[in-house]
């Protein structure tokens, strides 16, 4: 595998953005691990960080590079600050960056990446779980499968608890008035209720049973099942921490290859 660290300029954000990339590379005598390589049509996973992370956190806290080494899968890990994968009220368009601009930049820099829907995936933890599911719901024509690990999937229903994490000014800077989130394009439950199952990607949702976001994951799954969406929900012991995410990203990678 090749591990690359890139500074790219985002026209949407008007700033330099860091992106880490794991790219398949054929190796034959690498100590401990031989890997597969490809030159065209490489499947790609956009792997999103949470509130306390950045582009480097998946690489530093898990063994993601080793986990994908024999899968022939590229992994794109962008930094999106604390923007919650949303076009914010303070004029930072993190949603447009992640959903539109970043894929274009990646395909320009790495033309061997596949542009096919069936080979394009997204996953993330916590805030990134919200972002990944949002990509699947709002851009179903681009993503074949998306996964949430301990995702913040019911923000409109949980705004009081989120105020314990950051102040009201922060959340309203992202979403606008808190009482306006429900029913908006940033409300995942609202998006689920209007999603056409024929167009939707596959969904994978997992959360630790000791995690404060467990109920949100269960609730989002229930709403998906009511819409008869293709959703897999799995749980296990664990809190909102890297022990859980390092274990379950391995399960997500297996799930991606199941269909």
Order of alpha helices (4+ residues) and beta strands (2+ residues): beta-beta-beta-alpha-alpha-beta-alpha-beta-alpha-beta-alpha-alpha-alpha-beta-alpha-beta-alpha
